[in-house]
Amino acid sequence: MPKRELKPGMASQLDTASYQGIATFAQRPLLTEPSELDEWEPDIAIVGAPWDDSTTNRPGARFGPRSLRAAAYGPGTYHMDYGIEIFEELEVVDFGDAICSHGMWEASRSAIEERVYEVASRGIIPIVIGGDHAITWPSATAVARAHGWGEIGIIHFDAHADTALEIDGNYASHGTPMRRLIESGAVQGRHFVQVGLRGYWPPAETFEWMGEQGMRWHTMNEVFERGHHAVITDAIEEASASPKGIYLSIDIDVLDPGFAPGTGTPEPGGMAPVDLLRIIRRITREVNVVAIDIVEVSPPFDWAELTINNAHRCALESIAGIAMRRKDLRFAQK
């Protein structure tokens, strides 16, 4: 049986309004040691990845993990559409941060990969809070190590493809992680689906490379013309060919900057939260999601905590969808 004990003082710090007490994600218990993961046996563990030295435009995403813990408005835990208390259905803990060293990519990359691997290798679903999108390279690598090299798929929501060969000579830019994952073999191109691309980057030759790898992508214009229900149905079918589960990567700049001003590379013409949150809910309920990341939240450029709250709700909707998927599977087995 799991050993899940909180000392009275810690319980009182967590069982309070979200603006006071200890800042953990959604006021969930804080675990720091891998051995505690074995004792608690949680379903989901939050991991912070406070790295933004790979950003090409506006920095500040290193403050994303702390802000999603401390600044997000805590609305409660009852999901009114599903009619469930999400933290009664799933045990969720906060596993702290991968300790990143500013300016030191290799050390930070290793810290992120190993922290996420401690979670994923135990069959626990990591929800990784960035940080810029470079953190997906070590995070998804860790998940591939745990679940099968080349056997996981990625559904990637973003304004940008992040498949450049390099940017300004940097192979570890936040515009290159998806290429690094495919080149390493951690994720096969044919198991990679992108949604929400728009704007003026990357150039044609990058899309040619993506096509050669078997990647699929759905632009924001396609979402506008066909509607997100049809596009997500296709994306789920395309990604479901991966045998060991899906890694869901959510760059907050997939939202229109009017809804998410606090991000490093804002691109007008994006999604609205009313759609993105329901899309996330649908994917996590219909698909075997084995890991999630939420990246590019840059609090210094946020206003009224709009971006922080939208990113926070992306995580809550993910948890709710996973909870309902498990309820659906239990019901089907009866």
VENUR-V199149 format. One record per residue. N is the residue number from 1. RES is the residue in three letters. PHI is phi in degrees with one decimal (999 if undefined). D_FIRST is the distance of its C-alpha to the first C-alpha in Angstrom with 2 decimals. Layout:
N RES PHI D_FIRST
N RES PHI D_FIRST
This chain:
1 MET 999 0.00
2 PRO -61.2 3.79
3 LYS -105.4 6.42
4 ARG -124.3 9.20
5 GLU -121.4 12.06
6 LEU -113.5 15.70
7 LYS -66.1 18.60
8 PRO -52.7 21.05
9 GLY -64.7 23.67
10 MET -66.6 21.68
11 ALA -60.3 20.51
12 SER -69.5 24.19
13 GLN -68.6 25.31
14 LEU -90.1 23.22
15 ASP -93.3 23.82
16 THR -154.6 27.54
17 ALA -61.8 30.26
18 SER -68.5 29.93
19 TYR -90.4 33.02
20 GLN -138.2 31.67
21 GLY 81.5 28.79
22 ILE -77.4 27.02
23 ALA -85.1 27.75
24 THR -119.4 24.60
25 PHE -64.1 24.52
26 ALA 52.0 24.41
27 GLN 58.6 23.21
28 ARG -85.6 19.69
29 PRO -57.9 17.76
30 LEU -94.2 19.37
31 LEU -113.8 17.62
32 THR -121.4 20.08
33 GLU -108.9 18.52
34 PRO -55.5 17.07
35 SER -63.5 14.60
36 GLU -70.1 13.29
37 LEU -61.9 12.76
38 ASP -67.5 10.48
39 GLU -71.3 8.48
40 TRP -79.4 8.71
41 GLU 51.0 8.70
42 PRO -72.8 11.55
43 ASP -83.4 13.79
44 ILE -137.1 16.93
45 ALA -130.5 18.23
46 ILE -82.4 21.76
47 VAL -130.0 23.95
48 GLY -88.3 27.47
49 ALA -131.9 30.32
50 PRO -81.5 33.32
51 TRP -122.8 36.08
52 ASP -142.5 39.42
53 ASP -73.5 41.99
54 SER -98.8 42.39
55 THR -73.2 43.76
56 THR -95.2 47.29
57 ASN -121.5 48.30
58 ARG -95.6 46.71
59 PRO -79.3 44.03
60 GLY 123.0 41.39
61 ALA -68.2 38.22
62 ARG -62.4 36.72
63 PHE -88.8 36.33
64 GLY -61.2 34.37
65 PRO -58.1 30.78
66 ARG -65.9 31.65
67 SER -68.3 33.64
68 LEU -67.6 31.00
69 ARG -84.6 28.75
70 ALA -102.3 31.53
71 ALA -104.0 34.30
72 ALA -71.4 32.75
73 TYR -67.9 33.21
74 GLY -89.7 29.93
75 PRO -85.6 30.72
76 GLY 117.8 27.58
77 THR -128.4 24.61
78 TYR -90.7 25.93
79 HIS -87.2 27.27
80 MET -69.5 30.31
81 ASP -72.8 31.25
82 TYR -89.4 27.91
83 GLY 68.6 27.21
84 ILE -132.6 23.61
85 GLU -86.3 21.85
86 ILE -63.8 20.78
87 PHE -88.2 18.07
88 GLU -90.6 16.51
89 GLU -78.0 16.51
90 LEU -132.0 15.16
91 GLU -89.0 13.28
92 VAL -119.8 16.18
93 VAL -127.4 16.75
94 ASP -102.6 19.99
95 PHE -100.3 20.08
96 GLY 69.9 23.62
97 ASP -109.0 26.67
98 ALA -72.6 27.94
99 ILE -79.2 30.70
100 CYS -99.4 33.95
101 SER -107.6 37.29
102 HIS -58.7 40.22
103 GLY 78.6 42.75
104 MET -118.7 40.68
105 TRP -64.2 39.37
106 GLU -62.3 38.21
107 ALA -65.7 36.11
108 SER -71.0 34.67
109 ARG -57.1 34.13
110 SER -63.7 32.19
111 ALA -63.6 30.05
112 ILE -66.2 29.18
113 GLU -59.7 28.50
114 GLU -70.9 26.19
115 ARG -65.2 24.23
116 VAL -68.4 23.76
117 TYR -64.3 22.98
118 GLU -57.1 20.08
119 VAL -81.3 18.55
120 ALA -64.0 19.94
121 SER -68.2 19.28
122 ARG -95.8 15.49
123 GLY 78.8 16.11
124 ILE -89.0 15.90
125 ILE -83.5 19.09
126 PRO -83.9 21.31
127 ILE -111.6 23.78
128 VAL -99.3 26.44
129 ILE -105.9 29.00
130 GLY -87.8 32.37
131 GLY 76.9 34.82
132 ASP -81.4 37.55
133 HIS -74.2 37.11
134 ALA -59.9 37.49
135 ILE -67.4 33.79
136 THR -66.8 33.05
137 TRP -58.4 34.54
138 PRO -69.8 31.92
139 SER -65.8 29.04
140 ALA -68.8 29.77
141 THR -61.2 30.53
142 ALA -62.4 27.02
143 VAL -67.7 25.62
144 ALA -65.5 28.12
145 ARG -58.9 27.07
146 ALA -78.7 23.44
147 HIS -110.0 24.29
148 GLY 136.7 27.72
149 TRP -65.1 30.96
150 GLY 78.4 33.36
151 GLU -115.1 31.02
152 ILE -103.0 29.77
153 GLY -111.2 32.08
154 ILE -127.5 32.94
155 ILE -106.2 34.12
156 HIS -121.9 35.95
157 PHE -100.1 37.43
158 ASP -170.9 40.25
159 ALA -76.2 43.92
160 HIS -123.5 44.39
161 ALA -75.6 43.60
162 ASP 57.0 42.71
163 THR -119.3 44.05
164 ALA -66.2 46.97
165 LEU -65.0 47.89
166 GLU -161.0 48.32
167 ILE -131.2 49.43
168 ASP 54.5 52.06
169 GLY 82.7 51.19
170 ASN -99.3 47.49
171 TYR -83.6 45.26
172 ALA -111.3 42.13
173 SER -66.4 43.41
174 HIS -73.5 41.33
175 GLY -98.8 43.73
176 THR -126.1 42.80
177 PRO -63.5 39.02
178 MET -69.5 39.04
179 ARG -67.6 41.83
180 ARG -60.8 40.04
181 LEU -64.8 36.97
182 ILE -71.1 39.26
183 GLU -61.8 41.41
184 SER -75.2 38.52
185 GLY 90.3 37.25
186 ALA -60.6 33.81
187 VAL -132.1 34.74
188 GLN -82.5 37.57
189 GLY -55.8 40.22
190 ARG -72.2 40.04
191 HIS -103.4 36.40
192 PHE -117.6 37.47
193 VAL -129.1 38.48
194 GLN -119.2 39.87
195 VAL -136.2 40.66
196 GLY 100.8 42.91
197 LEU -61.1 45.25
198 ARG -165.5 48.50
199 GLY 94.6 51.21
200 TYR -131.2 53.27
201 TRP -152.1 50.98
202 PRO -84.7 50.31
203 PRO -78.2 53.67
204 ALA -58.9 54.61
205 GLU -64.2 54.09
206 THR -68.9 50.42
207 PHE -65.2 49.99
208 GLU -62.7 51.88
209 TRP -61.8 49.38
210 MET -59.2 46.49
211 GLY -63.0 48.20
212 GLU -64.3 48.72
213 GLN -84.2 44.96
214 GLY 85.3 44.30
215 MET -68.1 42.71
216 ARG -118.2 43.01
217 TRP -145.4 43.65
218 HIS -126.6 44.44
219 THR -73.0 46.65
220 MET -63.0 46.70
221 ASN -65.4 50.03
222 GLU -64.9 48.48
223 VAL -61.2 45.84
224 PHE -64.3 48.80
225 GLU -80.1 50.87
226 ARG -95.4 48.36
227 GLY 91.9 45.73
228 HIS -71.3 42.12
229 HIS -61.6 40.89
230 ALA -67.6 42.96
231 VAL -65.1 42.24
232 ILE -69.9 38.44
233 THR -58.5 38.63
234 ASP -65.7 40.48
235 ALA -62.3 38.19
236 ILE -64.2 35.08
237 GLU -63.2 36.97
238 GLU -66.2 38.21
239 ALA -77.2 34.91
240 SER -70.9 33.02
241 ALA -68.0 34.82
242 SER -73.0 32.33
243 PRO -77.9 29.88
244 LYS -107.4 26.70
245 GLY 116.9 26.52
246 ILE -116.8 28.28
247 TYR -99.2 28.46
248 LEU -100.2 29.90
249 SER -115.5 32.23
250 ILE -119.4 33.84
251 ASP -84.8 36.81
252 ILE -63.1 37.64
253 ASP -76.9 41.31
254 VAL -64.6 40.93
255 LEU -75.2 41.56
256 ASP -61.6 45.16
257 PRO -57.4 46.00
258 GLY -62.7 46.91
259 PHE -100.0 43.22
260 ALA -141.1 41.97
261 PRO -70.7 44.70
262 GLY -86.9 42.37
263 THR -148.7 42.18
264 GLY -76.4 44.06
265 THR -131.2 45.98
266 PRO -67.0 46.57
267 GLU -130.7 48.21
268 PRO -59.9 49.81
269 GLY 93.8 49.34
270 GLY -95.1 45.58
271 MET -71.6 43.01
272 ALA -102.1 42.35
273 PRO -57.2 38.91
274 VAL -57.4 39.24
275 ASP -87.1 39.22
276 LEU -60.3 36.87
277 LEU -63.5 33.99
278 ARG -74.2 34.31
279 ILE -64.0 34.68
280 ILE -60.8 31.41
281 ARG -57.9 29.71
282 ARG -66.0 31.29
283 ILE -62.7 30.44
284 THR -69.6 26.74
285 ARG -83.7 26.57
286 GLU -92.6 28.75
287 VAL -119.8 27.84
288 ASN -76.8 24.84
289 VAL -84.9 24.82
290 VAL -105.9 22.86
291 ALA -166.6 24.26
292 ILE -142.2 26.57
293 ASP -130.9 29.01
294 ILE -130.9 31.30
295 VAL -131.0 34.27
296 GLU 69.7 37.75
297 VAL -84.0 37.22
298 SER -115.9 39.94
299 PRO -54.8 39.88
300 PRO -59.5 43.33
301 PHE -105.4 44.92
302 ASP -81.0 42.93
303 TRP -134.1 44.58
304 ALA 55.2 43.01
305 GLU 58.8 39.57
306 LEU -61.4 40.21
307 THR -65.9 38.73
308 ILE -58.7 35.72
309 ASN -67.2 34.86
310 ASN -65.2 35.44
311 ALA -65.6 33.20
312 HIS -59.8 30.47
313 ARG -71.8 30.78
314 CYS -59.1 30.62
315 ALA -67.6 27.09
316 LEU -63.8 26.18
317 GLU -65.8 27.77
318 SER -61.2 25.89
319 ILE -63.2 22.54
320 ALA -63.5 23.88
321 GLY -63.8 25.13
322 ILE -64.3 21.89
323 ALA -61.5 20.13
324 MET -69.5 22.94
325 ARG -60.7 22.90
326 ARG -68.6 19.34
327 LYS -65.3 20.44
328 ASP -60.8 23.55
329 LEU -67.5 21.85
330 ARG -62.9 19.64
331 PHE -64.2 22.87
332 ALA -66.3 24.82
333 GLN -82.6 22.57
334 LYS -76.8 23.11
